[in-house]
């Protein structure tokens, strides 16, 4: 990070945009990419931008197959500028389905998801550092977030977001049961202490797990929310709803929710699109010197 003039900070040149759940809404994804600077005709991303998409590209909206095809184009033509994470809806096509969903994507799209997974184009975690802030805050990025239980049992309490991402992705093929372990969203009130980063429920598992523990690093996740944007209320969180509501700042225009805890922040960016998109919404953006990747200090 450089200085200019009377000691003023020069923002890092590289931008990172973390895009929440798209849920089959092609027009919403295209519009957000244009806002971020993608070419209006070709869709090509500008050279100074890396996109991280947190998973759940598919289902609910009308154009899941077209969304998969669009992202496949970025992973093919601009692979260093698009980081694709897996969500629980993509996992439906990578493993034996564990939940019923009334709509299915095409066989071709299913093959595309499996190819991404097999070839390492889609992973579970990445990390990013915000160099526009004085402390260079680092974030672990996953679909549903890492609970304190998963951090203790699967990540051996690393305090580095980068190392956490590396260790999570190392479980692919080695211990995928831990990655895809579900909790309350599949099992009702039966919470899993070490629910995986593809399934953790924000209100009942992710955020409450960190209330009595200092965060080792900040996090960004999609998947679901602590605030119900449709009903305009905080979701019940194991008796911790009042504490979490007090610690959480809502951004109505972006559909972001930032929960400030000892040691860092957990930022939820799921806009909660359903069969119709929820507007307004936007990606979470930072500037960085360390271009993110699936492991190591860059792509």
C-alpha positions as a Markdown table, in Angstrom:
| # | Residue | x | y | z |
|---|---|---|---|---|
| 1 | Unk | 0.0 | 0.0 | 0.0 |
| 2 | Unk | 1.7 | 3.2 | -1.1 |
| 3 | Unk | 1.5 | 6.8 | 0.0 |
| 4 | Unk | 1.1 | 10.0 | -1.9 |
| 5 | Unk | 1.1 | 13.7 | -1.0 |
| 6 | Unk | 1.0 | 14.4 | 2.7 |
| 7 | Unk | 0.9 | 10.7 | 3.7 |
| 8 | Unk | -2.5 | 9.9 | 2.2 |
| 9 | Unk | -3.1 | 6.2 | 1.4 |
| 10 | Unk | -3.2 | 5.1 | -2.3 |
| 11 | Unk | -5.9 | 2.4 | -2.6 |
| 12 | Unk | -4.7 | -0.9 | -4.1 |
| 13 | Unk | -5.5 | -1.2 | -7.7 |
| 14 | Unk | -7.1 | -4.6 | -7.7 |
| 15 | Unk | -10.8 | -5.0 | -6.9 |
| 16 | Unk | -12.5 | -8.1 | -5.6 |
| 17 | Unk | -16.3 | -8.5 | -5.7 |
| 18 | Unk | -17.9 | -11.2 | -3.7 |
| 19 | Unk | -21.3 | -12.1 | -5.2 |
| 20 | Unk | -24.0 | -13.7 | -3.1 |
| 21 | Unk | -26.4 | -16.5 | -4.0 |
| 22 | Unk | -27.8 | -16.0 | -7.6 |
| 23 | Unk | -30.5 | -18.7 | -7.4 |
| 24 | Unk | -31.1 | -19.0 | -11.1 |
| 25 | Unk | -31.5 | -15.3 | -11.9 |
| 26 | Unk | -29.4 | -14.6 | -15.0 |
| 27 | Unk | -30.5 | -11.1 | -15.6 |
| 28 | Unk | -29.6 | -10.2 | -12.0 |
| 29 | Unk | -26.1 | -11.6 | -12.4 |
| 30 | Unk | -25.5 | -9.9 | -15.7 |
| 31 | Unk | -26.7 | -6.6 | -14.3 |
| 32 | Unk | -24.4 | -6.8 | -11.3 |
| 33 | Unk | -21.4 | -7.7 | -13.5 |
| 34 | Unk | -22.1 | -4.7 | -15.7 |
| 35 | Unk | -22.2 | -2.5 | -12.6 |
| 36 | Unk | -18.8 | -3.9 | -11.7 |
| 37 | Unk | -17.4 | -3.0 | -15.1 |
| 38 | Unk | -18.1 | -6.0 | -17.3 |
| 39 | Unk | -18.4 | -5.1 | -21.0 |
| 40 | Unk | -22.0 | -4.5 | -21.8 |
| 41 | Unk | -21.9 | -6.5 | -25.1 |
| 42 | Unk | -19.3 | -9.3 | -24.5 |
| 43 | Unk | -19.6 | -9.6 | -20.7 |
| 44 | Unk | -15.8 | -9.6 | -20.4 |
| 45 | Unk | -14.6 | -8.7 | -17.0 |
| 46 | Unk | -12.2 | -5.7 | -16.6 |
| 47 | Unk | -8.6 | -6.6 | -15.9 |
| 48 | Unk | -8.6 | -5.1 | -12.4 |
| 49 | Unk | -11.5 | -7.2 | -11.2 |
| 50 | Unk | -11.7 | -10.7 | -9.6 |
| 51 | Unk | -15.1 | -12.1 | -8.9 |
| 52 | Unk | -15.8 | -14.6 | -6.1 |
| 53 | Unk | -19.2 | -16.2 | -6.2 |
| 54 | Unk | -20.2 | -18.0 | -3.0 |
| 55 | Unk | -22.4 | -20.8 | -4.5 |
| 56 | Unk | -26.1 | -21.5 | -5.0 |
| 57 | Unk | -26.0 | -20.3 | -8.6 |
| 58 | Unk | -29.0 | -22.5 | -9.4 |
| 59 | Unk | -32.6 | -23.2 | -8.5 |
| 60 | Unk | -35.5 | -21.0 | -7.6 |
| 61 | Unk | -35.1 | -18.5 | -10.5 |
| 62 | Unk | -36.1 | -19.1 | -14.1 |
| 63 | Unk | -32.7 | -19.5 | -15.8 |
| 64 | Unk | -30.4 | -21.9 | -13.8 |
| 65 | Unk | -29.0 | -23.5 | -17.0 |
| 66 | Unk | -28.1 | -20.1 | -18.5 |
| 67 | Unk | -26.4 | -19.0 | -15.3 |
| 68 | Unk | -24.3 | -22.2 | -15.3 |
| 69 | Unk | -23.4 | -21.6 | -19.0 |
| 70 | Unk | -22.4 | -17.9 | -18.3 |
| 71 | Unk | -20.2 | -18.8 | -15.4 |
| 72 | Unk | -18.7 | -21.7 | -17.4 |
| 73 | Unk | -17.7 | -19.1 | -20.0 |
| 74 | Unk | -15.8 | -17.1 | -17.3 |
| 75 | Unk | -14.1 | -20.2 | -15.9 |
| 76 | Unk | -13.0 | -21.0 | -19.4 |
| 77 | Unk | -12.0 | -17.6 | -20.8 |
| 78 | Unk | -11.0 | -15.7 | -17.7 |
| 79 | Unk | -10.2 | -18.4 | -15.2 |
| 80 | Unk | -7.9 | -16.2 | -13.0 |
| 81 | Unk | -10.7 | -13.7 | -12.6 |
| 82 | Unk | -13.6 | -15.9 | -11.5 |
| 83 | Unk | -13.5 | -18.0 | -8.3 |
| 84 | Unk | -16.4 | -20.3 | -8.0 |
| 85 | Unk | -17.4 | -21.8 | -4.6 |
| 86 | Unk | -19.8 | -24.6 | -4.1 |
| 87 | Unk | -23.2 | -24.2 | -2.4 |
| 88 | Unk | -25.6 | -26.8 | -1.1 |
| 89 | Unk | -27.6 | -26.5 | -4.2 |
| 90 | Unk | -24.6 | -27.4 | -6.4 |
| 91 | Unk | -23.8 | -30.2 | -4.0 |
| 92 | Unk | -27.2 | -31.7 | -5.0 |
| 93 | Unk | -25.5 | -32.7 | -8.3 |
| 94 | Unk | -22.1 | -33.7 | -6.9 |
| 95 | Unk | -23.3 | -36.2 | -4.3 |
| 96 | Unk | -26.4 | -38.3 | -3.6 |
| 97 | Unk | -29.1 | -35.7 | -3.1 |
| 98 | Unk | -29.9 | -35.2 | 0.6 |
| 99 | Unk | -33.0 | -32.9 | 0.1 |
| 100 | Unk | -35.9 | -32.8 | -2.3 |
| 101 | Unk | -36.0 | -29.9 | -4.7 |
| 102 | Unk | -38.9 | -29.7 | -7.1 |
| 103 | Unk | -36.9 | -28.4 | -10.1 |
| 104 | Unk | -33.9 | -29.9 | -11.8 |
| 105 | Unk | -31.2 | -28.4 | -14.0 |
| 106 | Unk | -30.5 | -29.9 | -17.3 |
| 107 | Unk | -28.2 | -33.0 | -17.7 |
| 108 | Unk | -25.7 | -30.8 | -19.5 |
| 109 | Unk | -25.6 | -28.3 | -16.6 |
| 110 | Unk | -25.2 | -31.1 | -14.1 |
| 111 | Unk | -22.3 | -32.4 | -16.1 |
| 112 | Unk | -20.8 | -28.9 | -16.1 |
| 113 | Unk | -21.0 | -28.7 | -12.3 |
| 114 | Unk | -19.3 | -32.1 | -11.9 |
| 115 | Unk | -16.6 | -31.1 | -14.3 |
| 116 | Unk | -15.9 | -27.9 | -12.3 |
| 117 | Unk | -15.6 | -30.0 | -9.2 |
| 118 | Unk | -13.4 | -32.7 | -10.7 |
| 119 | Unk | -11.1 | -30.2 | -12.4 |
| 120 | Unk | -10.7 | -27.9 | -9.4 |
| 121 | Unk | -12.6 | -25.0 | -10.9 |
| 122 | Unk | -15.1 | -25.1 | -8.0 |
| 123 | Unk | -14.0 | -25.4 | -4.4 |
| 124 | Unk | -15.3 | -24.8 | -0.9 |
| 125 | Unk | -13.2 | -21.9 | 0.3 |
| 126 | Unk | -11.1 | -19.0 | -0.6 |
| 127 | Unk | -9.7 | -16.0 | 1.2 |
| 128 | Unk | -9.2 | -12.3 | 0.5 |
| 129 | Unk | -7.5 | -9.4 | 2.3 |
| 130 | Unk | -8.9 | -5.9 | 2.4 |
| 131 | Unk | -5.8 | -3.7 | 1.9 |
| 132 | Unk | -7.9 | -0.5 | 1.7 |
| 133 | Unk | -8.2 | -0.6 | 5.5 |
| 134 | Unk | -5.3 | 0.1 | 7.8 |
| 135 | Unk | -5.3 | -3.3 | 9.5 |
| 136 | Unk | -5.4 | -5.3 | 6.2 |
| 137 | Unk | -8.4 | -7.3 | 7.4 |
| 138 | Unk | -8.4 | -10.9 | 6.1 |
| 139 | Unk | -11.6 | -12.8 | 5.3 |
| 140 | Unk | -12.4 | -16.5 | 4.9 |
| 141 | Unk | -15.0 | -16.9 | 2.2 |
| 142 | Unk | -17.3 | -19.9 | 2.0 |
| 143 | Unk | -20.9 | -20.6 | 1.1 |
| 144 | Unk | -22.4 | -20.9 | 4.6 |
| 145 | Unk | -19.5 | -19.9 | 6.9 |
| 146 | Unk | -17.3 | -21.8 | 9.3 |
| 147 | Unk | -18.7 | -22.4 | 12.8 |
| 148 | Unk | -16.5 | -22.4 | 15.9 |
| 149 | Unk | -17.0 | -26.2 | 16.2 |
| 150 | Unk | -15.8 | -26.8 | 12.6 |
| 151 | Unk | -12.8 | -24.5 | 13.2 |
| 152 | Unk | -11.8 | -26.5 | 16.3 |
| 153 | Unk | -12.4 | -30.0 | 15.0 |
| 154 | Unk | -11.4 | -29.7 | 11.3 |
| 155 | Unk | -9.1 | -26.7 | 11.0 |
| 156 | Unk | -7.0 | -27.2 | 14.2 |
| 157 | Unk | -7.7 | -23.7 | 15.3 |
| 158 | Unk | -5.6 | -21.9 | 12.7 |
| 159 | Unk | -5.7 | -18.1 | 13.0 |
| 160 | Unk | -5.0 | -17.5 | 9.3 |
| 161 | Unk | -7.9 | -17.1 | 6.8 |
| 162 | Unk | -5.5 | -18.2 | 4.1 |
| 163 | Unk | -4.5 | -21.4 | 5.9 |
| 164 | Unk | -8.1 | -22.0 | 6.8 |
| 165 | Unk | -9.1 | -21.9 | 3.1 |
| 166 | Unk | -6.2 | -24.3 | 2.2 |
| 167 | Unk | -7.1 | -26.8 | 5.0 |
| 168 | Unk | -10.8 | -26.7 | 4.0 |
| 169 | Unk | -10.1 | -27.4 | 0.3 |
| 170 | Unk | -7.6 | -30.1 | 1.3 |
| 171 | Unk | -10.6 | -32.0 | 2.7 |
| 172 | Unk | -12.0 | -32.4 | -0.8 |
| 173 | Unk | -11.6 | -36.1 | -1.6 |
| 174 | Unk | -10.1 | -36.8 | 1.8 |
| 175 | Unk | -13.0 | -36.0 | 4.2 |
| 176 | Unk | -15.9 | -34.7 | 2.2 |
| 177 | Unk | -18.3 | -35.9 | 4.9 |
| 178 | Unk | -17.0 | -33.1 | 7.1 |
| 179 | Unk | -17.4 | -30.5 | 4.4 |
| 180 | Unk | -21.0 | -31.5 | 3.5 |
| 181 | Unk | -22.2 | -32.3 | 7.1 |
| 182 | Unk | -25.6 | -30.7 | 7.6 |
| 183 | Unk | -27.3 | -29.4 | 10.7 |
| 184 | Unk | -30.6 | -27.6 | 11.4 |
| 185 | Unk | -31.5 | -26.9 | 7.8 |
| 186 | Unk | -31.9 | -30.6 | 7.2 |
| 187 | Unk | -32.4 | -32.0 | 10.7 |
| 188 | Unk | -34.7 | -29.4 | 12.3 |
| 189 | Unk | -33.7 | -28.7 | 15.9 |
| 190 | Unk | -30.9 | -31.3 | 15.9 |
| 191 | Unk | -27.9 | -29.0 | 15.6 |
| 192 | Unk | -24.5 | -30.3 | 14.4 |
| 193 | Unk | -21.7 | -29.0 | 16.5 |
| 194 | Unk | -19.3 | -29.2 | 13.6 |
| 195 | Unk | -21.7 | -28.5 | 10.7 |
| 196 | Unk | -19.8 | -28.0 | 7.5 |
| 197 | Unk | -19.2 | -24.8 | 5.6 |
| 198 | Unk | -21.7 | -25.7 | 2.9 |
| 199 | Unk | -24.7 | -26.1 | 5.3 |
| 200 | Unk | -24.2 | -24.0 | 8.4 |
| 201 | Unk | -27.4 | -22.1 | 9.4 |
| 202 | Unk | -26.5 | -18.4 | 10.1 |
| 203 | Unk | -29.0 | -17.8 | 12.9 |
| 204 | Unk | -28.9 | -21.1 | 14.8 |
| 205 | Unk | -25.4 | -22.4 | 14.1 |
| 206 | Unk | -22.9 | -20.0 | 12.6 |
| 207 | Unk | -23.3 | -16.8 | 14.6 |
| 208 | Unk | -24.2 | -18.3 | 18.0 |
| 209 | Unk | -21.2 | -20.6 | 17.9 |
| 210 | Unk | -18.8 | -17.5 | 17.9 |
| 211 | Unk | -20.6 | -15.5 | 20.7 |
| 212 | Unk | -18.3 | -17.0 | 23.4 |
| 213 | Unk | -15.2 | -17.3 | 21.3 |
| 214 | Unk | -12.9 | -14.7 | 19.7 |
| 215 | Unk | -13.0 | -14.9 | 15.9 |
| 216 | Unk | -9.6 | -16.0 | 14.5 |
| 217 | Unk | -10.4 | -14.1 | 11.3 |
| 218 | Unk | -13.3 | -12.4 | 9.6 |
| 219 | Unk | -15.7 | -14.2 | 7.3 |
| 220 | Unk | -18.0 | -13.7 | 4.3 |
| 221 | Unk | -20.7 | -16.1 | 3.5 |
| 222 | Unk | -24.0 | -16.5 | 1.5 |
| 223 | Unk | -26.5 | -19.4 | 2.0 |
| 224 | Unk | -29.0 | -17.7 | 4.3 |
| 225 | Unk | -29.3 | -14.8 | 6.7 |
| 226 | Unk | -29.9 | -13.8 | 10.3 |
| 227 | Unk | -32.3 | -11.1 | 9.2 |
| 228 | Unk | -35.4 | -12.1 | 7.3 |
| 229 | Unk | -35.5 | -9.5 | 4.5 |
| 230 | Unk | -39.1 | -10.5 | 3.5 |
| 231 | Unk | -40.7 | -10.4 | 7.0 |
| 232 | Unk | -38.4 | -7.6 | 8.2 |
| 233 | Unk | -37.3 | -9.3 | 11.4 |
| 234 | Unk | -34.4 | -11.1 | 12.9 |
| 235 | Unk | -34.6 | -14.9 | 13.0 |
| 236 | Unk | -34.6 | -16.7 | 16.3 |
| 237 | Unk | -31.1 | -17.8 | 17.2 |
| 238 | Unk | -31.1 | -20.2 | 20.2 |
| 239 | Unk | -32.0 | -17.5 | 22.6 |
| 240 | Unk | -29.2 | -15.4 | 21.3 |
| 241 | Unk | -31.4 | -13.4 | 18.9 |
| 242 | Unk | -31.3 | -10.2 | 21.0 |
| 243 | Unk | -27.5 | -10.3 | 21.3 |
| 244 | Unk | -26.9 | -10.9 | 17.7 |
| 245 | Unk | -29.4 | -8.3 | 16.6 |
| 246 | Unk | -27.6 | -5.8 | 18.7 |
| 247 | Unk | -24.2 | -6.7 | 17.1 |
| 248 | Unk | -25.5 | -6.7 | 13.5 |
| 249 | Unk | -25.6 | -3.8 | 11.1 |
| 250 | Unk | -27.9 | -4.1 | 8.1 |
| 251 | Unk | -27.3 | -2.6 | 4.7 |
| 252 | Unk | -30.7 | -2.5 | 3.0 |
| 253 | Unk | -29.4 | -1.3 | -0.4 |
| 254 | Unk | -26.8 | -4.1 | -0.6 |
| 255 | Unk | -28.7 | -6.8 | 1.3 |
| 256 | Unk | -25.6 | -7.3 | 3.5 |
| 257 | Unk | -25.6 | -8.0 | 7.2 |
| 258 | Unk | -22.4 | -7.4 | 9.2 |
| 259 | Unk | -22.1 | -8.9 | 12.7 |
| 260 | Unk | -19.3 | -7.5 | 14.7 |
| 261 | Unk | -17.7 | -9.9 | 17.2 |
| 262 | Unk | -14.5 | -10.0 | 19.2 |
| 263 | Unk | -11.7 | -10.5 | 16.8 |
| 264 | Unk | -13.5 | -9.6 | 13.6 |
| 265 | Unk | -16.7 | -9.5 | 11.5 |
| 266 | Unk | -19.0 | -12.1 | 9.9 |
| 267 | Unk | -20.6 | -10.6 | 6.8 |
| 268 | Unk | -23.7 | -12.3 | 5.2 |
| 269 | Unk | -24.3 | -11.4 | 1.5 |
| 270 | Unk | -27.2 | -13.6 | 0.5 |
| 271 | Unk | -29.8 | -11.4 | -1.1 |
| 272 | Unk | -32.4 | -14.1 | -0.6 |
| 273 | Unk | -33.7 | -14.3 | -4.2 |
| 274 | Unk | -36.7 | -16.5 | -4.6 |
| 275 | Unk | -38.7 | -17.2 | -7.7 |
| 276 | Unk | -38.5 | -13.4 | -8.1 |
| 277 | Unk | -35.3 | -11.5 | -7.5 |
| 278 | Unk | -35.0 | -9.4 | -4.3 |
| 279 | Unk | -34.0 | -5.9 | -5.1 |
| 280 | Unk | -31.9 | -3.9 | -4.5 |
| 281 | Unk | -28.8 | -5.9 | -3.8 |
| 282 | Unk | -25.1 | -5.8 | -4.8 |
| 283 | Unk | -21.8 | -7.6 | -4.3 |
| 284 | Unk | -19.5 | -7.0 | -1.4 |
| 285 | Unk | -16.4 | -5.1 | -2.7 |
| 286 | Unk | -12.8 | -4.5 | -1.5 |
| 287 | Unk | -9.5 | -3.5 | -2.9 |
| 288 | Unk | -6.5 | -5.7 | -2.4 |
| 289 | Unk | -2.9 | -6.4 | -3.2 |
| 290 | Unk | -3.2 | -10.2 | -2.7 |
| 291 | Unk | -5.3 | -11.5 | -5.5 |
| 292 | Unk | -7.3 | -14.4 | -4.0 |
| 293 | Unk | -7.2 | -18.0 | -5.1 |
| 294 | Unk | -8.1 | -21.5 | -3.8 |
| 295 | Unk | -4.7 | -21.9 | -2.0 |
| 296 | Unk | -1.4 | -20.2 | -1.4 |
| 297 | Unk | -1.0 | -16.4 | -1.7 |
| 298 | Unk | -2.7 | -16.0 | -5.1 |
| 299 | Unk | -3.8 | -17.6 | -8.3 |
